Amino acid sequence: MAGREPILLQWMGVSPMNGDMLERVRQEVETAFTLPTNLVTVDAPLEDSLEPRRGQYSSTKILRWILASIPPGVAKVVGITDVDLFIPVLTFVFGEAQVDGRAAVVSTARLRLTYNEQPASPALVEARLLKECLHELGHTFGLVHCPGRDCLMSRSNSVLEVDQKRVVFCRDCRQRLRALEERNGS
């Protein structure tokens, strides 16, 4: 991957961080992208992104804050939060990223529930969070949505679709990722 600058996973939730779960996600991200990956907690101004009428938080505003506060020497940042995210044209989003950029945000809010709004098991929440972090990071490395339903880069409109994904990029997306790396001189 590009250089050796690390990926930064930053917990920016309202509730306390689940350090064990996020550490396992950090390790998997580091393995997937072969880049050092660090985990930190930040005090983000989430209230600035709250849309009171919706009772949700603007992922785009949070993404702008992440971009404005990327520490020096960091390649990519994924803000992980527990607030419910939206963009104006959708009811909710699991995350948002800058395509071929440096920042992404992922929320556990909807990942913590089953398709019928019951609490999901901790193992299922962790698997979903990993998939969504890898998906959004894939966007930051230049990948777009993939038509392969089980590819990490497929679009997910429900937790059922997240669950159907595998925890790997399909062959085509892996090839695109390698081509993008070569194009960027990595």
N, C-alpha and C positions, 0 to 999 in steps of 0.2 A: 504494500500500500504506500501511499504518498508519504515520503520522508519517514521520520521516526517520531514526529510530534504526536503526543498522545491524544486519544479520545477522552473526553471528560463526560462522565455521567453525573449530573447534579440533581440531587433530591431537592425539590422546591415545593413540597407538599404542606398542607395544613396540619395533618396528623404527623406524629413521629415517624421517622424512616424505619422500615423493616430492613435493618442492616444485613441480616443473613441472606434474605432473598436478593437484595440488590447486589450483594457481593457475588453471589452465584451468577447473576445476570452480567455483572462486570467481567467475570472470568470468561463467560461464553462470548461476549462481544470481543474481548481481547483475542480469543482464539479465532473467531470468525474473520476478523479483519487483520489479524497478525500485526496489530499495533498495540503499544502499551495503552492500557485503559485505566483511568483513575475514577474514584467515586468520592464525591464531596457533598456536603449539605450547604445550601445557600439560602439566604433570607430574601426571597423575591417579593416584589410588591404586587402580589397576585390581585389584591383588591382593586388595583388600577385597571384590571382587565375584566372585571365583573360586569355583566350586563344584567341589571336588576330585573328587567321585565322577563328575561329568559331564565334567570337563576343559574346561568352558566357563565363560563369564562372564555374570552376570546383567545383562541390559540394563536391567532396572528399577532395580537398585542403582546402575548407572552413571548412569542418567537422574536419579536423586535427587541424586547428587553434582553433576552439571551444574547442576541447578536451584539447589542451595545455593551455587553459586559463580559465578553469572551476574554479570559486571561491570556497574556502573551505566552507563546510557546505551545499553544493547544491547537490541534488540527480541527477537531470537530467537537461540538457540545450537544448532548441530548439532555434537555431538562425533563425530569420525570416528576409528575405531580399527581395528586389524588383528587383534584377538582375536575368537574365535568366540563369538557371543552366543546366549542362549536366554531363554525365559520358561518357567516350569514346565510349561505345557500343550503346548508345542511342542518338537520336536527341535532346532530352531534358528530364529533370526530374522535377517533382513538388517538390521533396525533397529527402533526403537521411538520413539514420540513422544507427547507430551501433546496430545490433541486440543484445539484452541483454547487452547493454552498457549504456553510460551516455549522449550521444550527438546525436543531429539531426539538420538538416537544412531544411527549407521550403522556397520556393520562391513564391511571389505573381505575378511574371511577367506573367506567362501564365494563372493564375487564374483570372486576370483582364480582360480577353478577352472572347467573346462568341465563339462558334464553328466556326463562319465565320469571326473571327478576329475583331469584333466590340467591343467597350467597354462594359463590363458587369456592371450591376447595383451595387452600393455599398453593398446592402444587399446580393446579390449573391456572390460577392467577399468575404465578411465576412463569409458566410456559407461554401464556399470552403476552405478558410484558416483554419477555425475551423476543418473541416474534415481532412485536410492534417496534421495539428498539432497533432490531436489525433491519426491519422494513424502512423505518424513517432514516436510518443511517445509509441504507442503500440509495435513497433519494439524494442525500447529501453528497454521495460519491457519483451522482449523475444518472442513476437508474430511474426509469419511469415504471408505471404500472405494467404488469405482465398479464397476458391472457391465461397463463397456466394457473388453474384453480388451486393447486397445492404449492405453488411457488411463494416464497416469502414476499415477493414483490406484487402479488395479486392484490387487488383492491378488496378491502373488507368493509362491508356495511353492517355487519352483525357479529356478535361473538361466535356464532356458529361458523361463519366464514373464517374468522381468525383460527378457530379450532381445526378447520380443514387444512390449513396450511401446514407444510412441513417446516422444520427449523433450518432449512437450507435454501439457497438460491437454486433455481433450476439451471440446467446446463446452459441455456441461452443467456440467462442473466449473469451467470459466472463468466461466460465468454465476453459479454458486454462490459462487465466490470474490469476484466483484464485489459480489454481494448482501451477503455477509458484511462486506466492506469498508464498504459504505454503512451497514449496520446499526451498525457500530462507529465510524461517523463519520470514516472516512478519506477 
